[in-house]
Amino acid sequence: MRGRATCEGGSAVVEFVFLGLILLVPVVYFVLTLGALQGASFAATGAADHAAKSFGQAADEAAARTAAESAVRVAMADFGLAEHSARLVLACDRTPCLQAGAAVQATVHVEVPLPFSPVSSGFGLTIGRVEASATQIVGRFR
C-alpha cells in the first residue's frame, strides 16, 4: 500500500510541474510582449521630442534634418530597438522651416518586433506600430 501511494504522489508532482510550465510560459511571453510595446512607446515619445528640439535648434535645414535623424537613432539604440524600425516624418507650418516662430512637428513611427523572433526584420513579424508626435516652436535666438 505504501509503495502505491508514493507512486501516485510522484505522479501528481510531475503533473503539477508540467501544467505549471504550460501555463507559465505563455504568461511570461505575454508580459515580455507588453514590455516591448511599452519600451517602443517610450522610445517613440523620446525620439519625437528630441528630434523636434534638435531640428528647431539647428542653423540650416540640412543640419536640422541630420540632427533630427541622429536623435531618433540614439533614442532607438537607448531602448534596444533597431534603427531601421523607426521612421521620422518632419512637418513645418510655414517655409522656410527654420524661421522664428515656425512650428516644427516631428512624428516617429516605430514597428515593434515580436520578442525572440528568429527571422529577419523584413519578414514582418511585428506586434504592431507605435506612433508619437512632438511640436517645437523655432525661437528667435538659436
N, CA, C and O atoms as CSV, one atom per row, in Angstrom:
chain,resi,resn,atom,element,x,y,z
A,1,MET,N,N,0.806,-1.191,0.000
A,1,MET,CA,C,0.000,0.000,0.000
A,1,MET,C,C,0.851,1.257,0.000
A,1,MET,O,O,0.561,2.225,-0.704
A,2,ARG,N,N,1.893,1.226,0.792
A,2,ARG,CA,C,2.713,2.442,0.865
A,2,ARG,C,C,3.413,2.722,-0.463
A,2,ARG,O,O,3.500,3.878,-0.876
A,3,GLY,N,N,3.897,1.721,-1.117
A,3,GLY,CA,C,4.570,1.920,-2.397
A,3,GLY,C,C,3.641,2.505,-3.445
A,3,GLY,O,O,4.046,3.333,-4.260
A,4,ARG,N,N,2.401,2.068,-3.413
A,4,ARG,CA,C,1.431,2.576,-4.358
A,4,ARG,C,C,1.105,4.050,-4.102
A,4,ARG,O,O,0.982,4.819,-5.055
A,5,ALA,N,N,0.964,4.450,-2.866
A,5,ALA,CA,C,0.685,5.848,-2.522
A,5,ALA,C,C,1.841,6.739,-2.912
A,5,ALA,O,O,1.619,7.857,-3.377
A,6,THR,N,N,3.062,6.284,-2.741
A,6,THR,CA,C,4.238,7.071,-3.109
A,6,THR,C,C,4.289,7.259,-4.622
A,6,THR,O,O,4.637,8.340,-5.096
A,7,CYS,N,N,3.957,6.255,-5.362
A,7,CYS,CA,C,3.975,6.341,-6.815
A,7,CYS,C,C,2.939,7.352,-7.312
A,7,CYS,O,O,3.227,8.137,-8.216
A,8,GLU,N,N,1.759,7.340,-6.740
A,8,GLU,CA,C,0.744,8.306,-7.128
A,8,GLU,C,C,1.137,9.721,-6.736
A,8,GLU,O,O,0.842,10.665,-7.468
A,9,GLY,N,N,1.798,9.886,-5.593
A,9,GLY,CA,C,2.259,11.211,-5.159
A,9,GLY,C,C,3.304,11.767,-6.107
A,9,GLY,O,O,3.299,12.964,-6.393
A,10,GLY,N,N,4.189,10.936,-6.594
A,10,GLY,CA,C,5.203,11.370,-7.551
A,10,GLY,C,C,4.581,11.780,-8.867
A,10,GLY,O,O,5.046,12.717,-9.516
A,11,SER,N,N,3.539,11.088,-9.260
A,11,SER,CA,C,2.836,11.409,-10.488
A,11,SER,C,C,2.156,12.779,-10.384
A,11,SER,O,O,2.122,13.538,-11.353
A,12,ALA,N,N,1.624,13.082,-9.217
A,12,ALA,CA,C,0.964,14.377,-9.020
A,12,ALA,C,C,1.958,15.523,-9.110
A,12,ALA,O,O,1.625,16.592,-9.621
A,13,VAL,N,N,3.160,15.314,-8.625
A,13,VAL,CA,C,4.193,16.359,-8.700
A,13,VAL,C,C,4.581,16.606,-10.146
A,13,VAL,O,O,4.744,17.754,-10.560
A,14,VAL,N,N,4.730,15.541,-10.916
A,14,VAL,CA,C,5.094,15.688,-12.327
A,14,VAL,C,C,3.981,16.420,-13.078
A,14,VAL,O,O,4.259,17.296,-13.896
A,15,GLU,N,N,2.737,16.068,-12.806
A,15,GLU,CA,C,1.618,16.745,-13.454
A,15,GLU,C,C,1.563,18.223,-13.073
A,15,GLU,O,O,1.285,19.074,-13.917
A,16,PHE,N,N,1.824,18.521,-11.820
A,16,PHE,CA,C,1.813,19.904,-11.359
A,16,PHE,C,C,2.900,20.724,-12.057
A,16,PHE,O,O,2.648,21.842,-12.504
A,17,VAL,N,N,4.098,20.167,-12.147
A,17,VAL,CA,C,5.199,20.880,-12.815
A,17,VAL,C,C,4.895,21.055,-14.296
A,17,VAL,O,O,5.109,22.131,-14.853
A,18,PHE,N,N,4.402,20.011,-14.930
A,18,PHE,CA,C,4.084,20.081,-16.356
A,18,PHE,C,C,3.000,21.125,-16.632
A,18,PHE,O,O,3.157,21.949,-17.534
A,19,LEU,N,N,1.919,21.102,-15.882
A,19,LEU,CA,C,0.846,22.079,-16.070
A,19,LEU,C,C,1.308,23.492,-15.709
A,19,LEU,O,O,0.902,24.467,-16.340
A,20,GLY,N,N,2.156,23.589,-14.696
A,20,GLY,CA,C,2.705,24.902,-14.335
A,20,GLY,C,C,3.519,25.505,-15.461
A,20,GLY,O,O,3.407,26.698,-15.742
A,21,LEU,N,N,4.336,24.691,-16.108
A,21,LEU,CA,C,5.128,25.191,-17.238
A,21,LEU,C,C,4.252,25.554,-18.431
A,21,LEU,O,O,4.489,26.557,-19.103
A,22,ILE,N,N,3.250,24.739,-18.685
A,22,ILE,CA,C,2.356,25.026,-19.812
A,22,ILE,C,C,1.633,26.353,-19.606
A,22,ILE,O,O,1.401,27.084,-20.569
A,23,LEU,N,N,1.280,26.669,-18.382
A,23,LEU,CA,C,0.582,27.919,-18.110
A,23,LEU,C,C,1.525,29.094,-17.920
A,23,LEU,O,O,1.176,30.229,-18.244
A,24,LEU,N,N,2.706,28.833,-17.402
A,24,LEU,CA,C,3.631,29.926,-17.090
A,24,LEU,C,C,4.298,30.502,-18.334
A,24,LEU,O,O,4.453,31.719,-18.430
A,25,VAL,N,N,4.691,29.676,-19.272
A,25,VAL,CA,C,5.421,30.150,-20.450
A,25,VAL,C,C,4.602,31.167,-21.262
A,25,VAL,O,O,5.149,32.211,-21.618
A,26,PRO,N,N,3.333,30.918,-21.571
A,26,PRO,CA,C,2.566,31.942,-22.302
A,26,PRO,C,C,2.384,33.237,-21.510
A,26,PRO,O,O,2.394,34.321,-22.093
A,27,VAL,N,N,2.222,33.138,-20.221
A,27,VAL,CA,C,2.060,34.344,-19.407
A,27,VAL,C,C,3.340,35.174,-19.426
A,27,VAL,O,O,3.284,36.398,-19.546
A,28,VAL,N,N,4.487,34.518,-19.308
A,28,VAL,CA,C,5.766,35.235,-19.349
A,28,VAL,C,C,5.959,35.878,-20.727
A,28,VAL,O,O,6.409,37.020,-20.814
A,29,TYR,N,N,5.626,35.161,-21.794
A,29,TYR,CA,C,5.766,35.725,-23.144
A,29,TYR,C,C,4.835,36.919,-23.340
A,29,TYR,O,O,5.209,37.898,-23.986
A,30,PHE,N,N,3.635,36.845,-22.791
A,30,PHE,CA,C,2.699,37.959,-22.862
A,30,PHE,C,C,3.253,39.183,-22.145
A,30,PHE,O,O,3.142,40.301,-22.647
A,31,VAL,N,N,3.844,38.978,-20.982
A,31,VAL,CA,C,4.444,40.087,-20.233
A,31,VAL,C,C,5.622,40.675,-21.006
A,31,VAL,O,O,5.787,41.895,-21.032
A,32,LEU,N,N,6.441,39.839,-21.631
A,32,LEU,CA,C,7.554,40.338,-22.440
A,32,LEU,C,C,7.045,41.134,-23.647
A,32,LEU,O,O,7.648,42.139,-24.024
A,33,THR,N,N,5.958,40.696,-24.242
A,33,THR,CA,C,5.367,41.408,-25.373
A,33,THR,C,C,4.856,42.778,-24.949
A,33,THR,O,O,5.081,43.771,-25.641
A,34,LEU,N,N,4.168,42.832,-23.812
A,34,LEU,CA,C,3.703,44.125,-23.305
A,34,LEU,C,C,4.874,45.039,-22.961
A,34,LEU,O,O,4.802,46.248,-23.182
A,35,GLY,N,N,5.944,44.474,-22.426
A,35,GLY,CA,C,7.144,45.269,-22.140
A,35,GLY,C,C,7.781,45.830,-23.395
A,35,GLY,O,O,8.268,46.960,-23.396
A,36,ALA,N,N,7.781,45.039,-24.474
A,36,ALA,CA,C,8.326,45.514,-25.751
A,36,ALA,C,C,7.488,46.671,-26.299
A,36,ALA,O,O,8.030,47.649,-26.812
A,37,LEU,N,N,6.170,46.552,-26.187
A,37,LEU,CA,C,5.297,47.646,-26.634
A,37,LEU,C,C,5.509,48.907,-25.802
A,37,LEU,O,O,5.561,50.010,-26.346
A,38,GLN,N,N,5.629,48.750,-24.504
A,38,GLN,CA,C,5.835,49.907,-23.634
A,38,GLN,C,C,7.189,50.558,-23.898
A,38,GLN,O,O,7.293,51.784,-23.934
A,39,GLY,N,N,8.225,49.741,-24.081
A,39,GLY,CA,C,9.543,50.286,-24.401
A,39,GLY,C,C,9.550,51.034,-25.720
A,39,GLY,O,O,10.168,52.092,-25.834
A,40,ALA,N,N,8.863,50.490,-26.722
A,40,ALA,CA,C,8.773,51.176,-28.015
A,40,ALA,C,C,7.993,52.472,-27.895
A,40,ALA,O,O,8.300,53.451,-28.576
A,41,SER,N,N,6.991,52.484,-27.037
A,41,SER,CA,C,6.223,53.709,-26.810
A,41,SER,C,C,7.095,54.792,-26.187
A,41,SER,O,O,7.057,55.947,-26.613
A,42,PHE,N,N,7.879,54.420,-25.182
A,42,PHE,CA,C,8.815,55.375,-24.571
A,42,PHE,C,C,9.849,55.846,-25.582
A,42,PHE,O,O,10.175,57.032,-25.630
A,43,ALA,N,N,10.369,54.922,-26.396
A,43,ALA,CA,C,11.374,55.280,-27.396
A,43,ALA,C,C,10.806,56.244,-28.424
A,43,ALA,O,O,11.466,57.217,-28.791
A,44,ALA,N,N,9.591,55.987,-28.892
A,44,ALA,CA,C,8.973,56.860,-29.898
A,44,ALA,C,C,8.716,58.248,-29.325
A,44,ALA,O,O,8.948,59.251,-30.000
A,45,THR,N,N,8.242,58.312,-28.091
A,45,THR,CA,C,7.980,59.606,-27.463
A,45,THR,C,C,9.261,60.405,-27.288
A,45,THR,O,O,9.310,61.589,-27.622
A,46,GLY,N,N,10.294,59.763,-26.766
A,46,GLY,CA,C,11.577,60.449,-26.597
A,46,GLY,C,C,12.204,60.852,-27.916
A,46,GLY,O,O,12.767,61.940,-28.035
A,47,ALA,N,N,12.106,59.973,-28.913
A,47,ALA,CA,C,12.682,60.270,-30.221
A,47,ALA,C,C,11.979,61.453,-30.872
A,47,ALA,O,O,12.640,62.328,-31.431
A,48,ALA,N,N,10.654,61.496,-30.810
A,48,ALA,CA,C,9.916,62.608,-31.413
A,48,ALA,C,C,10.247,63.921,-30.707
A,48,ALA,O,O,10.453,64.946,-31.357
A,49,ASP,N,N,10.297,63.886,-29.397
A,49,ASP,CA,C,10.598,65.098,-28.629
A,49,ASP,C,C,11.995,65.633,-28.947
A,49,ASP,O,O,12.170,66.821,-29.216
A,50,HIS,N,N,12.975,64.747,-28.913
A,50,HIS,CA,C,14.346,65.189,-29.177
A,50,HIS,C,C,14.574,65.553,-30.642
A,50,HIS,O,O,15.374,66.440,-30.944
A,51,ALA,N,N,13.883,64.882,-31.545
A,51,ALA,CA,C,14.016,65.224,-32.965
A,51,ALA,C,C,13.469,66.619,-33.230
A,51,ALA,O,O,14.086,67.397,-33.958
A,52,ALA,N,N,12.316,66.946,-32.647
A,52,ALA,CA,C,11.736,68.283,-32.842
A,52,ALA,C,C,12.634,69.353,-32.234
A,52,ALA,O,O,12.847,70.403,-32.840
A,53,LYS,N,N,13.160,69.094,-31.047
A,53,LYS,CA,C,14.059,70.073,-30.411
A,53,LYS,C,C,15.354,70.233,-31.196
A,53,LYS,O,O,15.835,71.351,-31.381
A,54,SER,N,N,15.920,69.121,-31.657
A,54,SER,CA,C,17.163,69.193,-32.437
A,54,SER,C,C,16.947,69.934,-33.744
A,54,SER,O,O,17.794,70.721,-34.169
A,55,PHE,N,N,15.816,69.681,-34.376
A,55,PHE,CA,C,15.517,70.365,-35.637
A,55,PHE,C,C,15.389,71.862,-35.410
A,55,PHE,O,O,15.926,72.650,-36.188
A,56,GLY,N,N,14.696,72.265,-34.369
A,56,GLY,CA,C,14.466,73.685,-34.103
A,56,GLY,C,C,15.704,74.448,-33.672
A,56,GLY,O,O,15.718,75.677,-33.742
A,57,GLN,N,N,16.746,73.754,-33.226
A,57,GLN,CA,C,17.957,74.422,-32.743
A,57,GLN,C,C,19.050,74.543,-33.806
A,57,GLN,O,O,20.038,75.245,-33.590
A,58,ALA,N,N,18.892,73.879,-34.936
A,58,ALA,CA,C,19.951,73.828,-35.943
A,58,ALA,C,C,20.064,75.135,-36.720
A,58,ALA,O,O,19.153,75.963,-36.721
A,59,ALA,N,N,21.206,75.293,-37.380
A,59,ALA,CA,C,21.494,76.522,-38.118
A,59,ALA,C,C,20.848,76.545,-39.509
A,59,ALA,O,O,20.382,77.594,-39.954
A,60,ASP,N,N,20.818,75.397,-40.199
A,60,ASP,CA,C,20.202,75.331,-41.521
A,60,ASP,C,C,19.409,74.029,-41.648
A,60,ASP,O,O,19.504,73.153,-40.788
A,61,GLU,N,N,18.627,73.908,-42.724
A,61,GLU,CA,C,17.719,72.769,-42.838
A,61,GLU,C,C,18.435,71.438,-43.010
A,61,GLU,O,O,17.975,70.422,-42.487
A,62,ALA,N,N,19.556,71.421,-43.735
A,62,ALA,CA,C,20.293,70.167,-43.911
A,62,ALA,C,C,20.827,69.673,-42.563
A,62,ALA,O,O,20.702,68.494,-42.232
A,63,ALA,N,N,21.416,70.578,-41.797
A,63,ALA,CA,C,21.914,70.203,-40.474
A,63,ALA,C,C,20.763,69.839,-39.542
A,63,ALA,O,O,20.912,68.973,-38.680
A,64,ALA,N,N,19.614,70.498,-39.712
A,64,ALA,CA,C,18.451,70.217,-38.870
A,64,ALA,C,C,17.935,68.802,-39.113
A,64,ALA,O,O,17.633,68.081,-38.162
A,65,ARG,N,N,17.831,68.401,-40.373
A,65,ARG,CA,C,17.362,67.043,-40.670
A,65,ARG,C,C,18.350,65.995,-40.174
A,65,ARG,O,O,17.949,64.955,-39.651
A,66,THR,N,N,19.627,66.266,-40.338
A,66,THR,CA,C,20.653,65.342,-39.850
A,66,THR,C,C,20.579,65.205,-38.337
A,66,THR,O,O,20.668,64.096,-37.810
A,67,ALA,N,N,20.419,66.317,-37.637
A,67,ALA,CA,C,20.333,66.290,-36.176
A,67,ALA,C,C,19.080,65.551,-35.712
A,67,ALA,O,O,19.131,64.804,-34.735
A,68,ALA,N,N,17.967,65.748,-36.394
A,68,ALA,CA,C,16.726,65.071,-36.019
A,68,ALA,C,C,16.833,63.563,-36.238
A,68,ALA,O,O,16.400,62.779,-35.393
A,69,GLU,N,N,17.405,63.159,-37.363
A,69,GLU,CA,C,17.584,61.727,-37.630
A,69,GLU,C,C,18.551,61.098,-36.645
A,69,GLU,O,O,18.366,59.954,-36.230
A,70,SER,N,N,19.580,61.841,-36.271
A,70,SER,CA,C,20.527,61.353,-35.270
A,70,SER,C,C,19.849,61.179,-33.913
A,70,SER,O,O,20.127,60.212,-33.203
A,71,ALA,N,N,18.976,62.092,-33.553
A,71,ALA,CA,C,18.245,61.981,-32.277
A,71,ALA,C,C,17.364,60.734,-32.265
A,71,ALA,O,O,17.246,60.073,-31.233
A,72,VAL,N,N,16.750,60.407,-33.386
A,72,VAL,CA,C,15.917,59.208,-33.476
A,72,VAL,C,C,16.776,57.962,-33.348
A,72,VAL,O,O,16.400,57.021,-32.649
A,73,ARG,N,N,17.930,57.940,-34.016
A,73,ARG,CA,C,18.827,56.781,-33.919
A,73,ARG,C,C,19.283,56.551,-32.482
A,73,ARG,O,O,19.317,55.412,-32.017
A,74,VAL,N,N,19.631,57.615,-31.785
A,74,VAL,CA,C,20.079,57.492,-30.396
A,74,VAL,C,C,18.954,56.974,-29.501
A,74,VAL,O,O,19.186,56.116,-28.649
A,75,ALA,N,N,17.749,57.487,-29.687
A,75,ALA,CA,C,16.611,57.037,-28.877
A,75,ALA,C,C,16.318,55.558,-29.120
A,75,ALA,O,O,16.027,54.823,-28.176
A,76,MET,N,N,16.391,55.114,-30.378
A,76,MET,CA,C,16.147,53.703,-30.668
A,76,MET,C,C,17.231,52.825,-30.043
A,76,MET,O,O,16.936,51.761,-29.499
A,77,ALA,N,N,18.468,53.269,-30.120
A,77,ALA,CA,C,19.565,52.495,-29.526
A,77,ALA,C,C,19.443,52.435,-28.004
A,77,ALA,O,O,19.765,51.413,-27.398
A,78,ASP,N,N,18.983,53.515,-27.386
A,78,ASP,CA,C,18.824,53.532,-25.930
A,78,ASP,C,C,17.819,52.488,-25.455
A,78,ASP,O,O,17.953,51.952,-24.355
A,79,PHE,N,N,16.825,52.202,-26.268
A,79,PHE,CA,C,15.795,51.240,-25.882
A,79,PHE,C,C,15.996,49.874,-26.529
A,79,PHE,O,O,15.118,49.015,-26.450
A,80,GLY,N,N,17.134,49.669,-27.163
A,80,GLY,CA,C,17.451,48.366,-27.734
A,80,GLY,C,C,16.678,48.011,-28.986
A,80,GLY,O,O,16.523,46.834,-29.312
A,81,LEU,N,N,16.194,49.020,-29.688
A,81,LEU,CA,C,15.452,48.781,-30.928
A,81,LEU,C,C,16.356,49.054,-32.126
A,81,LEU,O,O,17.246,49.901,-32.060
A,82,ALA,N,N,16.126,48.342,-33.202
A,82,ALA,CA,C,16.901,48.561,-34.423
A,82,ALA,C,C,16.527,49.905,-35.023
A,82,ALA,O,O,15.361,50.300,-35.017
A,83,GLU,N,N,17.529,50.601,-35.539
A,83,GLU,CA,C,17.243,51.945,-36.065
A,83,GLU,C,C,16.372,51.904,-37.314
A,83,GLU,O,O,15.680,52.879,-37.611
A,84,HIS,N,N,16.391,50.801,-38.049
A,84,HIS,CA,C,15.542,50.716,-39.247
A,84,HIS,C,C,14.072,50.468,-38.889
A,84,HIS,O,O,13.211,50.510,-39.768
A,85,SER,N,N,13.777,50.212,-37.614
A,85,SER,CA,C,12.380,50.007,-37.221
A,85,SER,C,C,11.644,51.331,-37.007
A,85,SER,O,O,10.425,51.342,-36.834
A,86,ALA,N,N,12.382,52.444,-37.019
A,86,ALA,CA,C,11.761,53.757,-36.797
A,86,ALA,C,C,11.759,54.565,-38.092
A,86,ALA,O,O,12.680,54.478,-38.904
A,87,ARG,N,N,10.701,55.349,-38.257
A,87,ARG,CA,C,10.593,56.247,-39.408
A,87,ARG,C,C,10.228,57.623,-38.885
A,87,ARG,O,O,9.284,57.772,-38.108
A,88,LEU,N,N,10.977,58.627,-39.312
A,88,LEU,CA,C,10.778,60.007,-38.879
A,88,LEU,C,C,10.104,60.799,-39.978
A,88,LEU,O,O,10.516,60.747,-41.137
A,89,VAL,N,N,9.053,61.543,-39.606
A,89,VAL,CA,C,8.367,62.439,-40.537
A,89,VAL,C,C,8.394,63.829,-39.915
A,89,VAL,O,O,7.915,64.028,-38.799
A,90,LEU,N,N,8.961,64.793,-40.648
A,90,LEU,CA,C,9.042,66.176,-40.177
A,90,LEU,C,C,8.093,67.046,-40.992
A,90,LEU,O,O,8.015,66.917,-42.213
A,91,ALA,N,N,7.383,67.922,-40.316
A,91,ALA,CA,C,6.461,68.831,-40.995
A,91,ALA,C,C,6.575,70.213,-40.358
A,91,ALA,O,O,6.736,70.349,-39.145
A,92,CYS,N,N,6.489,71.230,-41.207
A,92,CYS,CA,C,6.556,72.618,-40.735
A,92,CYS,C,C,5.262,73.336,-41.124
A,92,CYS,O,O,4.620,72.982,-42.112
A,93,ASP,N,N,4.891,74.336,-40.346
A,93,ASP,CA,C,3.671,75.073,-40.664
A,93,ASP,C,C,3.915,76.215,-41.635
A,93,ASP,O,O,2.964,76.821,-42.130
A,94,ARG,N,N,5.171,76.517,-41.912
A,94,ARG,CA,C,5.494,77.551,-42.900
A,94,ARG,C,C,6.882,77.293,-43.478
A,94,ARG,O,O,7.660,76.507,-42.937
A,95,THR,N,N,7.175,77.961,-44.575
A,95,THR,CA,C,8.500,77.829,-45.182
A,95,THR,C,C,9.180,79.184,-45.162
A,95,THR,O,O,8.506,80.195,-45.361
A,96,PRO,N,N,10.424,79.249,-44.942
A,96,PRO,CA,C,11.325,78.165,-44.555
A,96,PRO,C,C,11.032,77.685,-43.131
A,96,PRO,O,O,10.513,78.423,-42.294
A,97,CYS,N,N,11.378,76.445,-42.898
A,97,CYS,CA,C,11.041,75.801,-41.617
A,97,CYS,C,C,11.731,76.452,-40.430
A,97,CYS,O,O,11.178,76.475,-39.331
A,98,LEU,N,N,12.915,76.976,-40.634
A,98,LEU,CA,C,13.696,77.467,-39.504
A,98,LEU,C,C,13.546,78.960,-39.253
A,98,LEU,O,O,14.404,79.555,-38.600
A,99,GLN,N,N,12.497,79.576,-39.746
A,99,GLN,CA,C,12.297,80.988,-39.418
A,99,GLN,C,C,11.686,81.094,-38.023
A,99,GLN,O,O,11.009,80.176,-37.560
A,100,ALA,N,N,11.927,82.198,-37.375
A,100,ALA,CA,C,11.455,82.385,-35.999
A,100,ALA,C,C,9.935,82.282,-35.927
A,100,ALA,O,O,9.218,82.879,-36.729
A,101,GLY,N,N,9.460,81.512,-34.952
A,101,GLY,CA,C,8.031,81.347,-34.750
A,101,GLY,C,C,7.406,80.185,-35.503
A,101,GLY,O,O,6.229,79.885,-35.298
A,102,ALA,N,N,8.160,79.529,-36.363
A,102,ALA,CA,C,7.629,78.381,-37.109
A,102,ALA,C,C,7.463,77.191,-36.168
A,102,ALA,O,O,8.282,76.973,-35.275
A,103,ALA,N,N,6.410,76.436,-36.377
A,103,ALA,CA,C,6.174,75.223,-35.587
A,103,ALA,C,C,6.658,74.017,-36.383
A,103,ALA,O,O,6.231,73.792,-37.516
A,104,VAL,N,N,7.549,73.253,-35.777
A,104,VAL,CA,C,8.089,72.044,-36.395
A,104,VAL,C,C,7.491,70.847,-35.673
A,104,VAL,O,O,7.600,70.730,-34.453
A,105,GLN,N,N,6.858,69.957,-36.434
A,105,GLN,CA,C,6.285,68.761,-35.832
A,105,GLN,C,C,7.073,67.544,-36.293
A,105,GLN,O,O,7.249,67.318,-37.490
A,106,ALA,N,N,7.544,66.768,-35.329
A,106,ALA,CA,C,8.260,65.520,-35.606
A,106,ALA,C,C,7.351,64.364,-35.197
A,106,ALA,O,O,6.870,64.307,-34.065
A,107,THR,N,N,7.126,63.452,-36.127
A,107,THR,CA,C,6.338,62.265,-35.851
A,107,THR,C,C,7.219,61.053,-36.089
A,107,THR,O,O,7.856,60.930,-37.135
A,108,VAL,N,N,7.252,60.158,-35.108
A,108,VAL,CA,C,8.076,58.957,-35.194
A,108,VAL,C,C,7.161,57.743,-35.169
A,108,VAL,O,O,6.341,57.587,-34.265
A,109,HIS,N,N,7.312,56.879,-36.182
A,109,HIS,CA,C,6.575,55.623,-36.271
A,109,HIS,C,C,7.578,54.501,-35.975
A,109,HIS,O,O,8.641,54.443,-36.594
A,110,VAL,N,N,7.249,53.621,-35.041
A,110,VAL,CA,C,8.145,52.521,-34.675
A,110,VAL,C,C,7.413,51.200,-34.871
A,110,VAL,O,O,6.335,50.987,-34.316
A,111,GLU,N,N,8.005,50.322,-35.663
A,111,GLU,CA,C,7.500,48.960,-35.819
A,111,GLU,C,C,8.087,48.130,-34.678
A,111,GLU,O,O,9.307,48.005,-34.563
A,112,VAL,N,N,7.226,47.566,-33.840
A,112,VAL,CA,C,7.678,46.823,-32.664
A,112,VAL,C,C,7.829,45.353,-33.034
A,112,VAL,O,O,6.853,44.706,-33.415
A,113,PRO,N,N,9.063,44.813,-32.924
A,113,PRO,CA,C,9.266,43.413,-33.305
A,113,PRO,C,C,8.725,42.455,-32.247
A,113,PRO,O,O,8.642,42.795,-31.067
A,114,LEU,N,N,8.364,41.267,-32.684
A,114,LEU,CA,C,7.907,40.218,-31.789
A,114,LEU,C,C,9.106,39.725,-30.971
A,114,LEU,O,O,10.155,39.437,-31.547
A,115,PRO,N,N,8.976,39.621,-29.649
A,115,PRO,CA,C,10.115,39.171,-28.836
A,115,PRO,C,C,10.592,37.773,-29.248
A,115,PRO,O,O,9.781,36.890,-29.528
A,116,PHE,N,N,11.890,37.588,-29.282
A,116,PHE,CA,C,12.546,36.319,-29.614
A,116,PHE,C,C,12.176,35.812,-30.997
A,116,PHE,O,O,12.144,34.603,-31.225
A,117,SER,N,N,11.900,36.709,-31.910
A,117,SER,CA,C,11.561,36.327,-33.268
A,117,SER,C,C,12.827,35.848,-33.985
A,117,SER,O,O,13.794,36.605,-34.075
A,118,PRO,N,N,12.848,34.612,-34.496
A,118,PRO,CA,C,14.078,34.079,-35.094
A,118,PRO,C,C,14.320,34.519,-36.526
A,118,PRO,O,O,15.407,34.290,-37.055
A,119,VAL,N,N,13.351,35.138,-37.165
A,119,VAL,CA,C,13.501,35.515,-38.567
A,119,VAL,C,C,13.951,36.965,-38.686
A,119,VAL,O,O,13.943,37.720,-37.713
A,120,SER,N,N,14.339,37.332,-39.891
A,120,SER,CA,C,14.820,38.684,-40.130
A,120,SER,C,C,13.690,39.695,-39.987
A,120,SER,O,O,12.511,39.345,-40.035
A,121,SER,N,N,14.074,40.951,-39.811
A,121,SER,CA,C,13.075,42.005,-39.596
A,121,SER,C,C,12.232,42.280,-40.833
A,121,SER,O,O,11.131,42.817,-40.710
A,122,GLY,N,N,12.714,41.930,-42.016
A,122,GLY,CA,C,11.960,42.160,-43.235
A,122,GLY,C,C,10.797,41.194,-43.416
A,122,GLY,O,O,9.969,41.388,-44.306
A,123,PHE,N,N,10.721,40.166,-42.591
A,123,PHE,CA,C,9.673,39.158,-42.712
A,123,PHE,C,C,8.323,39.675,-42.236
A,123,PHE,O,O,7.283,39.210,-42.704
A,124,GLY,N,N,8.325,40.617,-41.324
A,124,GLY,CA,C,7.081,41.234,-40.896
A,124,GLY,C,C,6.485,40.689,-39.618
A,124,GLY,O,O,5.294,40.890,-39.377
A,125,LEU,N,N,7.259,40.008,-38.788
A,125,LEU,CA,C,6.742,39.537,-37.506
A,125,LEU,C,C,6.838,40.665,-36.497
A,125,LEU,O,O,7.819,40.779,-35.763
A,126,THR,N,N,5.823,41.485,-36.471
A,126,THR,CA,C,5.791,42.609,-35.541
A,126,THR,C,C,4.544,42.526,-34.676
A,126,THR,O,O,3.543,41.916,-35.053
A,127,ILE,N,N,4.626,43.146,-33.517
A,127,ILE,CA,C,3.473,43.219,-32.622
A,127,ILE,C,C,2.516,44.278,-33.146
A,127,ILE,O,O,1.300,44.088,-33.152
A,128,GLY,N,N,3.072,45.375,-33.579
A,128,GLY,CA,C,2.268,46.487,-34.064
A,128,GLY,C,C,3.133,47.702,-34.295
A,128,GLY,O,O,4.360,47.611,-34.314
A,129,ARG,N,N,2.494,48.827,-34.470
A,129,ARG,CA,C,3.193,50.082,-34.724
A,129,ARG,C,C,2.830,51.074,-33.626
A,129,ARG,O,O,1.667,51.213,-33.246
A,130,VAL,N,N,3.848,51.755,-33.131
A,130,VAL,CA,C,3.662,52.798,-32.123
A,130,VAL,C,C,4.024,54.116,-32.770
A,130,VAL,O,O,4.994,54.195,-33.524
A,131,GLU,N,N,3.257,55.144,-32.486
A,131,GLU,CA,C,3.478,56.452,-33.089
A,131,GLU,C,C,3.461,57.519,-32.006
A,131,GLU,O,O,2.652,57.475,-31.079
A,132,ALA,N,N,4.373,58.484,-32.142
A,132,ALA,CA,C,4.402,59.612,-31.212
A,132,ALA,C,C,4.758,60.874,-31.985
A,132,ALA,O,O,5.502,60.823,-32.964
A,133,SER,N,N,4.222,62.007,-31.540
A,133,SER,CA,C,4.478,63.297,-32.187
A,133,SER,C,C,4.879,64.318,-31.146
A,133,SER,O,O,4.479,64.244,-29.984
A,134,ALA,N,N,5.676,65.269,-31.586
A,134,ALA,CA,C,6.069,66.390,-30.736
A,134,ALA,C,C,6.195,67.622,-31.612
A,134,ALA,O,O,6.590,67.531,-32.775
A,135,THR,N,N,5.860,68.769,-31.051
A,135,THR,CA,C,5.947,70.034,-31.785
A,135,THR,C,C,6.859,70.974,-31.031
A,135,THR,O,O,6.806,71.074,-29.805
A,136,GLN,N,N,7.699,71.666,-31.790
A,136,GLN,CA,C,8.641,72.623,-31.224
A,136,GLN,C,C,8.524,73.927,-32.005
A,136,GLN,O,O,8.473,73.913,-33.235
A,137,ILE,N,N,8.481,75.035,-31.305
A,137,ILE,CA,C,8.470,76.347,-31.938
A,137,ILE,C,C,9.908,76.811,-32.088
A,137,ILE,O,O,10.685,76.793,-31.133
A,138,VAL,N,N,10.253,77.227,-33.304
A,138,VAL,CA,C,11.602,77.716,-33.561
A,138,VAL,C,C,11.738,79.100,-32.924
A,138,VAL,O,O,10.945,80.002,-33.192
A,139,GLY,N,N,12.736,79.244,-32.097
A,139,GLY,CA,C,12.948,80.510,-31.392
A,139,GLY,C,C,13.671,81.543,-32.234
A,139,GLY,O,O,14.230,81.226,-33.283
A,140,ARG,N,N,13.654,82.777,-31.767
A,140,ARG,CA,C,14.372,83.856,-32.463
A,140,ARG,C,C,15.868,83.744,-32.254
A,140,ARG,O,O,16.655,84.073,-33.142
A,141,PHE,N,N,16.260,83.275,-31.071
A,141,PHE,CA,C,17.682,83.205,-30.722
A,141,PHE,C,C,18.120,81.750,-30.697
A,141,PHE,O,O,17.671,80.982,-29.845
A,142,ARG,N,N,18.987,81.366,-31.616
A,142,ARG,CA,C,19.480,79.987,-31.667
A,142,ARG,C,C,20.967,79.971,-31.517
A,142,ARG,O,O,21.578,78.903,-31.533
